[in-house]
Amino acid sequence: MHANDATSAADTATLQTLIQSLPADFQWGSATSAAQIEGAAREDGKGESIWDRFCAQPGRIKDGSNIDVACDHYHRYPEDIQRMEWLGLEAYRFSFSWPRVRPQGRGAWNEAGFAFYDRLIDELLAAGIKPNATLYHWDLPQALDDSIGGLLSRDVAPLFAEYAAEVARRFGDRLATIATLNEPWCSATLGYETAQFAPGHTNRAEAYQVSHHLLMMHGAAMQAMRAVGSKAQLGIVLNHTPSFPADPLNEDDRRAARIDDGTNVRWYMDPVFRGQYPADIVEHLGADAPRIHEGDLALIQQPLDFLGINFYTRSVLNGRQQFVTPPGELGFTDMGWEIYPQALTQHLLRITREYTPPPIVITENGMANADRIVDGRVPDAARIAYLRGHLEALAQAVALGADVRGYFYWSLLDNFEWNSGYEKRFGLFHVDYATQERLAKDSAHWYRHLIEGFKAARSSAG
């Protein structure tokens, strides 16, 4: 496939499937996060985050890198917005950096930090792109970790609510959506149980206490943003990795998959939608279950305007609760994750049936690929196949009754992939980190043509 000829018979069929199944007002977007792309780690009054500190600890990041510069988006955002325009994006998901706008996590606001997001939002709106914000994409102010124990402290919830209210007060009339948290499972489990993510602890009891405090942060922030009259749609973004038994006929395998589903999906969905944690997982955790105060669950169970779902792959478990390598008939991404789009259809229908959620948005979906520049282009056919398969799976779910209103490809740019550093490339645009030059991959051309075709069909129908 040539970069300037991103259509084919198969792509035309995919487009027709999407046109027939997706609502006419379906939003096409892409996503990023502050810590992964902004850089400017110590400019204009920004405070240190737990990821700045984590990167400075030897051995934490696989390639020894850090987020001091990242994609230099803090300085290059106008040209990055031009790339979004070229793609035809209708929406862009980004995150505010809490330590950029409130360096100590409490106390004085940093007006220079707010000014950056003010400019970013204005330029997005001028380009006809709806800004979709996330308040917490893992970059907790290090000062809060030092002073109160960070996410291990209940006191983080009211501080987060103050931050949420200030963002909503300043920008709530210009933001299309505000998500409180991105993937609290990652913050809790990878940050406090497996030490893969900041702050790098290895304590299961801590991880589940942190998960509870994160959900309290969500609930407190929802209340605070509604109290200041924010006009933005409000919600939360959860990562879901559906669990499958290695042998569907084996009772032990099925039980292991049920427990994994409970710790990944139900542990966050049940309190948000039902006001309770799943009883089987509380029992499974035993002494590691979190301490819950009266009123906590009522705080967490706030009404949502939307539910963001991040989907990448599935998990397969055996009876010893071990993750096993799945068949991988469609291959694996550069992260080692199985490509299994049919799980997206199944999962969207499952949560629709079990939870009756508000409108769903796929806030992240994408793949890391071992991309290389060849003759001035990046031929990433595997990513195009991944995109095609997951969009068709999404369309099938919608046709069968799931209310999905938008899709954000992860990610707009190659960027800092957390503890993998810069070795893994998820972007539609290749980034040369030495020069900061961006190059549209073949997948970017494919996505652009797809969006263009969907918009054309929408216009002709309207």
ABEGO torsion letter per residue (X at the ends): XBAABABBAAAAAAAAAAAAABBAABBBBBBBBAAAAAEGAABGGBBBBAAAAAAABBGABAAGBBAAAEAGAAAAAAAAAAAAAAAGBABBBBBBBAAAABAAGBEBBBAAAAAAAAAAAAAAAAAGBBBBBBABBGBBBAAAAAAAGEAABAAAAAAAAAAAAAAAAAAAAABABBBABBGAAAAAAAAAAAGABOAGBBBAAAAAAAAAAAAAAAAAAAAAAAAAGBABBBBBBBBBBBBBBABAABAAAAAAAAAAAAAAAAAAAAAAAAGBBBAAAAAAAEAABBBBBBGAAAAABBBBABBBBBBABBBBBBAAGBBBBBAGAAEBBAAGBBBBAAAAAAAAAAAAAAAGBBBBBBABBEBBBBBBBBGGBBBBAAAAAAAAAAAAAAAAAAAAGBBBABBBBOBABBBBBEAAEAABBABABBBBAAAGBBBBBAAAAAAAAAAAAAAAAAAAAX
